[in-house]
């Protein structure tokens, strides 16, 4: 765990406390160079900025400048910022890495990538993937009828694969098969024996030979958050025993020639490259056995799993990976190459479904800090002779708040504070003394933090003081915009967007607008590892303080919920130009309150009518006059048309 002492040590070599620091100092504190993958940097003026991956010599584009420009256009935070060149870069990197591996290993097949629509169903993402990936025949993967309908509305390359996974009813099967007549390279992946019977019946009815795949459960189990997606206990797929039954039915129905693809999936965000290699090796064994049984397989779909290093740790843990995209591609290609060479089989087309890798880095969630609850104060309360002696005892701790007695002083301060609280609960002291005792404890906390930061915390003291970090209250809903942070402890890089040429003097956790104690971010990526608090700057009156959450382009938009009826924030897609500027490519206004009400089956017009009757009754009874009625109705209508998030007075 990173401590405030660690942070202070980092910046102490750069500048004295309270002074400005160069951009390299901020990068050192927040670990920008470790996790940003070359996409983010800190400018000399202290702004976090976006680098143009297509024009590396172009000046980086300041995020605060982008936010200011959007604000002037009437697009305030909170907002989701999609950076189109970042998405393009991920697609290009994946194809180039596979192309290099195929060339270097002398693999005789090719690579076809597909994007799982479930990772991000938004049209700006799906359409851009199809457009940018068209030359490389990049395809789509669908797992439901709505996703199939989305895919069929895209102008995909005729060679691009349309992989149909998941549970499929007759309507899904029929439409997928009919799409072949339209030129789509559709493959229906069988997840169970029953699905084949449905396929067989519909194929006979349509007099059509479908392209089929089969999803096989591997015995190999991988590590990471999605371990349950792998192994023979995974939800989807066919076991080795059922695979034999399926091949028998394919032969009986004379449909073995339809089986062109084998699919396996080992889960999302696989952290260890050894798991990737072992799973690929086992998948190849099934492929070679099926081929020997007469299946004319052409595609080996190795599913998802390509991870993203959210922390920059470069190690096999849940939020990091111990490999690069080049190593991932080389390992897969090499594993398939040797397996096919040994079996004497043609090299199949390798397929992967690397949705997280493609989409995650392309989006940044930005919110403004509305207020802060500070858990220390520089103001020492006054003590009178009439005060209870425990208050004097508490303040006397100040005399020995020094490095060699810091633990003793902290223990004593907590003891005296708790004793005073007990007296208050039992009615033995009044509110005024209780309030001054709380102020005294906060004053001592400021002294503890100062001495600890100067001389270095011990592990226990830092752990104790971690319960007294500030709360910075953000204009966002964790459950709507960052659901994985709440649900599965997903870590995303988080940091301030400006004032990075100043030493951050406070530590905080970030709380949201919801009335829920879980609505907070309290795990942060710093240069030396994970921390329980984020280094932040003291808020300034009348000045916005923005926080960015990075690499949120995968899953977060789709999984968000309406906790407290906070809706989608504003969404803006931008491109970066070679001169260091940006262009707005697309804008989606955040949900209005009336829209969110309708999502949970309230009719806004009915609510307005009912409210109007309530106001009229108040007028009739003399509680409200005509002018007040007009003001009340205007406020209600403005509310219906307004944002679900905090809006500054205009």
N, C-alpha and C positions, 0 to 999 in steps of 0.2 A: 504493500500500500504506500502511495506517495504521501508525504506529510508536508505541512506548511514549511517545515524546516528545509526539506529537500528543495522546495520551490525557491525559498529565500536564498539557499546556497547557490542555486543556479544563477539567480539574477545578481547576487552580491558581487560576483566577479565581473559583472557588466556595468552596474551602476549602483550607487548607494540607495538605500530605501527611500521611496518617495520620489526619486528622480526618474527622468525619462530613460528608457532603454532602447537600444537598436532593435530592428525587426527580428534579428537573429535571436535575441533574448526571448521574445514572445514565442518564436518557433520552438525554442528549447523548452519552454515551460509547458506548452500544450502539445508538443510532439508532432507538430504539423508535418515536418519532413518525414516522419515515420509512417503516418497513416494516409497522407494525402495522395500518394501514388503519383506525385508530380503534377497534380491538377490544381492545387491550392498553394498560395504563398502569402507572405506578409510583406507589405510595402514599407518603404522607409518612413512613410508618414503614419504608420501604425494601423493601416486598414488590412483586413483580410481580403484577398483578391483571387480571381479566377484566371487561370492560365489557359491560353488557347492551344489545345493539343495539336491542331493542324498548322499553327504558326507559332512555333516556340519562341521566336524572336520578337513577337508582338508584345507590346506592353500589357501586363496583367490588368484585368478589369476589376476595379474596387467594388466589393459588395455593398459597402455603405453608399457609394455613388449610385449603384443600381437601385438600391432601396429608395434613395431620395428621388430619383427620376420616376420611379413607380408611384411614390407618394404624390408627386405633383400631378400625375395622371389620374389620381383618385383610386390607386390600388395600394392600400396600406397593409402592413403586417397585422395579423399573422398571414403568412402566405407560403405556398410551396413553389419553389423556384426550380423549374426544369431547365437544365443546361444541355441543349441539343448536341453540341460538339462532344460532350462527355459520353453520351449514348453512342454516337457514331464511332468514337475511339474504341469503346469496348467491343463493338462488333468487329471493327477492323483488326484489333489485337487478336481476337479469338481466331479469325480466319487466317491471319498471317502466321500465328503460332502453329496451327495445324498444317498449313502449307509448308512451313519450314521443316516440321517433323516428318512429313510425308516425303519431302525431298531428301532430307539427310539420311533417313532410314531406308530409302528406296522402296517405299511402300507403293504397291501397284494399284491400289484403290484410291478413292477420293474422300472428301469430307463434306457432309451436309449438316448444317446447324439448323435447329428449330427453336423458336422462342415459345415457351409455355405462356399462354395468354393469362393464366391465373396469377402470374407474378405481377402483372400490371395490365389491367384491361383497358386503360384509358386510350382513346383513339390517337392522341399525340404520340404515344409510345408504340402501339401496335403498327400504325401506319408508317411511322418512321423506320421501324425495324424492317418492314417489308420493302420500303423504298431504298434504304441504304444497302440492305442485304440482297437486293434483287440480282445484281451482277454475280454474286457468289451463290445464288439459288437458295437463299436463306428462307426457311419455312416456318410453320406455326404448329404448335401442339395445343389441342383442345381437350377438355375433360368434362364438358357438359354441352347440352343443346344450345344454350345462349352463346357460348364460346364458339361453337361450330358455325352458327349464323354470322358471328363477327368475322370469322376466318374466311367464310365464303364470300364476304363482301369486299375482300382485299384483292388487289391486282398482283397476285403472286406470280413468280416465274413458273413456267410449266414444269420445270425440273424440281422445283422446291417441294419438299414433302409437307403434307398436311396429316399429322399424326393424331389419331383419335384414340385417346386413353379414357380411363374411368368407366363407371357404370353406364351402360348404353341400352336404352329401350328400343323398341321396334322403329319408332319415329326417327330417332337418332340414326339408327343403322340405315334406314331407307334413304334418308337425305344424304348421308355420307357416301353411299354407293352411287346414288344418282349424280353426285358431284363429279364422278369419274367421267361421265358423258360430257361434262363441260370443260374437260381438260385439266382438272385438278389431280395432282398426284397424291390421292388420298389413300391412307393405309389405316384400316380398322384393326386395332390391337385387341386381341381377345384376352379378357381378364378372367374368364371362367369357362367351364364346359358348357354351361347353359347359354352363354353368349354365342357360342358357335351354332347352336341349334337355331337361334333366332336369325343369325346371318345366313345359314343354309336355306331356311324357309324363304326369306326375303329375296335372296339371290335367285332361287328358282322362280319366284313370282316375277321378278324383273328380267329374267333371262340374261343375267349379267354375271361376269366372273370378277368378284371383288378382289382387291389387293388386301391381304391379311397379314397381321403380325401376331405374335404371342408374347405376353409378358410372363417372364419366368422368375419365380422366387429363388434367389441365390441362398446358399447356406452361409455365405460370408456376411458377418455383421460388422458394421462400421461404428466408429466412435462419433461423438458430437450430439447436438440437440436432437437431431432427427434419426437417432439410432433405430427407433422403432420402424422406420421406413425400410429398413434392410432386414436380411435374414429370412428364414422360413416362417417366421411369425408375422411378417408384414401383412398389411390388410389386402393389398392388391396383388394379383398375379397367380400363376399356376405352379403347383408343386411338381417335382419330378415324376411322381406317380400319375398325377392328372395329365401331365404332358404326354405320357405314353397313351393314355386313353384318348387324348385329343388327336394325336397322329393316327391312331386307329380309325377314328371317325372321319378324318380327312381322307384316308385311303378308301374307306367304305363309300363315301359320297363323291369320290373322284375329284376332290378339291385340294389335294396336296400341292398342286401346281400354283395355288393361290397364295401359299404361305411364303412371303418374300422378306419378312422382317422379323428379327428377334429383338425383344425389348427387355432390358433389366434396369432397375432403378435402385440406387443405394442411399438415397436421401439427399437433402439439401445441405450445403455448407459442410462438406466433408473436410475435417481439419487435417487429416494425416494422409500424405501421399501414398504410404504403404497400403492403406485401406483401398485407395483408388486402384492401385496396381493389382492387388489380390482379387478384388471384385471383377476387374476386367479379365483376368486370367480365368476365373471360374466361368464367366459369361462365354468366353471363347470355347470352353469345353462343351457347353450345351450347344453352341453353334456348330461345332464340328460333328457332334453326334447327330443332330437334326439333319445336317447335310448328308451324312452317310445313310440316313434313313430315307432319303429321297426328297427332302424339302429343298426347293430351289431358292434358298435364301440369298438375298443380295445386299440387305442392309443389316448392320449390327448397331442397334440403338442402345447406347450405354447410359442413357438417362441424364439426370442432373447430377449435382454433387460438386461441381467446380466452385470453390469457395472464394470469399473475399476477406482480405485482412483488415478488419474494422479497427484494430488497435495498433497495427504496425509492429506487433510483437514477433511476428514471423515464427510462430510456434504452434504446435498442434493443440489448440484449446478451442472452446466453443465459439469464440469471437475472432479467431485468427486462423491462419493456415501455415503449414511449414513447407510450402512450395509456391512456385510462380506459375503463371498460365503457360509459359513455355515448357516447364517441367511437366505439368499436367498433360499437355498435348503429346509430348514426347513419350511419356510413360504409356499412354493409351495406345498410340500408334505402334510402339515397339512391342507391347504385349500382344496386340492383334497380329502383327507381322510374324512373330515367332510361332504363334499358335497355328496360323494358317500355313506357314511354310512346313512346319512339322507334320501337319495333316495332309499336305499336298492339295490344298483347296485354293481357289481364286480368292484374292483379297477383297473383302466386302467394302461397301461404302460405310464409313464410320459416321454415326449420327450421335450428337449430344443435345441435351435440352438445358443449356446453361443460362437459365433466366435470371438468376440472382446476379451473376457476374455481368451480364449485359446491362441490366436496368438499375442496379442499386446506386452506382456512383453518379447517376445522371440527375439526382434530385436532392435539393437542400431545403429543409424546413426552417423558416425564420420567424421568430416572434420577438416582440418587444417586452421588456420588463416593466411592469406597472408600478411596483412598490417593493419594499424590502422590510422584513422583520429582522432587526439586528440583535444578536445575542451577546452584546457587550455595550458598554457606554463609557466615554471618557469623563463623565460627570460624577464626582464623588458627593454622596448625600451628606447633609449636615446631621450632626448628632448633638442632642441636648442632654442635660443632666437628668431630665425626667424620662428619657428613653429606657427601654428594657436593656439590661446589661448584655443580652445576646447580640443586640445590634452593634454595640461597641466591640464585643468580642469578634464579631464578623469583620468589621472594618480594621481591627488590629492585625488581621492576617496580612494586610498590605505590607507591614514592616518586614516580613520575611519571604516575600515573593521574589526569590532569587534562584538561580539555576540549581544550586546544591540542595535547596529545600522546597523545590517546586511541588513535588508529590505531597509532601507534608502540608504545604499551604493549601493545595487543592482539596485534600481530604478534610482539612479543618473548615474550609469555606463551605463545602457541601454539608458538613455536619451542622454548622451553625444555621445555615439557611433552612435546612429541614426541621430543625428544632423550632425556629420562628414560625414556620408554616404550621407546625403542630399546634403551637399556641393560638394561632389565628383560627384554626378549625375548631378549637375548644372554647373559643370566645374569650380568651384571656388577653388578647391584644386587639387593637382596632385596625381599620383599613389603612389609615395614614402610615402607621408604623410598618405594617406589612408591605406597603408599597415602597417605602424607603429601604426596607431590607432587600427587596427584590432589586432595587436600583444598586444597592451596595454589592450584591452578588455579581450583577452585570459589570460593575466597575472593576471588580476583582478579575472577572473573566478577561477584560481587556488587558489587564496586567499579565495574567497567565499567558495569553496568546502572544503578547509582545516579547516576554522573556523566552518563551518556548521557541519562537521564531528566530530569536537572536542566538540562542545557545543550543538549540536542537532538542526536540521532544524525545522522550523515551517512548517505547511502544505503548505502554499502559496509559501514560498521560495523553498521548495523542488519541488513543481509543476513547478515553473519558471525555476529552474536549471535542471529539467528533460529534457528540450529542448537543453541542452548543454552537454549531456553525449557523450562519445566517440562512434565512429563507428568502430567496428572490422569487417574487410572484410574477409568473409569466402569463402573457395573453394567449393562451392556447389550451387545448384539451388533449391530455396524454392519450386518452382512449380513442379519440377521433384521428389524430395525426400520427401518433407513435404507439400503436397498440401492442407491438411486439416488445416494447420496453416494459410495459406492464405485464403482459401475459407470459412471456418466456425469458425475461431478463436479457433481451437482446441489447447489446451495447452499440451505440453509434458515437462517433466523435462529436463532441459538443464544445463550443468555445465562443467567446465574444467576437463580434465582427469589427470592432473599432477600439481605439485607445490602446493598441497593442505595443505602442512605444512607451507606455507607462507601466510601472510595476503594479500588478494587481495586489491590493492590500487586504482583501477580504476573501473568505472562503464561504461557499454557499451550496445548498441544494436548491433545485429549481422546482417550484410548485406550480400547478396549473389552476384554471378557473373553476374546476368542478368541485362540488361539495363531496369530495371523497379523499380519504387520507392516503389512498394509493396513487393519487394523481400527482406524482412527483418523480423527478429524475435524481437519483442519488448514487450513480456509478459513472465515473468519468475516465476518459482516456487522457493520460498525461505522458510526458516524455519518458518517465521512468516506470510506467505501468499504470495500473488501475488505482483510482482514488475515490474516497467516499464524499468528497466535496470538490467543487470547481473553483479555482482561483478567479476572482472577479474584481472589478473596480467599484469603488464607491459611487453610488448614483449621484448625478448632478441635477439640481432643480431645473426643470424645463428642457432637459436634454434627453433624447431617446437613447436607450441602451438596448441594442439588439443582440440576441443569441442565435447562433446557427447550429442546426443539427444536421450532420452530413451523412451521405450514402443511404438515403431513405427511399430510393426509387423502387425497391422490391417489396411487394406485399402491403406496405403500410396504408396506401390509399384504399385498397380494396377491403382490408380487414377492419378499418375504422368503424366505431359505433357511435350512437347518439347519446352517450352518457350526458345527463342534464340537458339534452337537446342542443348540444353544440354541434353545428354542422360542418360541412367542408369549408376550409379557408379559401381565400383567393388562390388561384393557380396561374402561374405565368411561365410560358416557355420562351427562352431567349436563345439567340445565336450570338457568337462572338466574331467580330470582324478582325481582319489583319492589322488594323490601325489601333487596336486597343479599345474599341467601342463595342456596343452590343445593340441588337435589334430585337424587338418583341415579335415573336413568331405567332404566338397564340395566347389568349387570355380567357380564363373562365372565372367569372365572378363567384365568390363564395356564396353558400346557401343563405338565403334570406330567412327570417324567422317564420314567415308564412309558409315557406317551402318545408321547413323542418317540421312544423306543426302538421302539415299534410302527410308527412312520412309516417306519423304515428296516428293517422286517421282522424285528425281534427280538421274540420272545414273552416279555414280562416274567415270566410264570409259569414258563416253561421256564428262564429265567435264574435265577430264584429257586430252583427245584428243583436245578439244577446246582450253584449256590453252596452250598445246604444240604448236598449230598453232600460238597463240599470241606471244609466246616466239620466235618461228622461224622467224616471221615477224620482231621482234625487232632485231634479229641477222642480218637479211638481210638488214635492214635499218641502221645498224651500231651502234645501241644503246646498244647492248649487245654482248660481245665476247663469244667464245666457252666455256671458263672456267666459266664465269658467267651463261651461259645457263645451264651447268651441275649443278651448285649450285642452281639455281632457280628451276629447275625441281626436284631436290632431296628434296628441301624444300616443294614443293607442294605434292609430293608423301608421304613424312613423315607426312604432315598434314592429308592426307586422312587416314593414318594408325594410327594416334594418338588419344589420349583421347580427349573428348570434354571439359574436365576440365583442370585447370591450372596444368602444369607439370613443376617441378623444372628442371633447367639445369643439365644435367648429364655429 
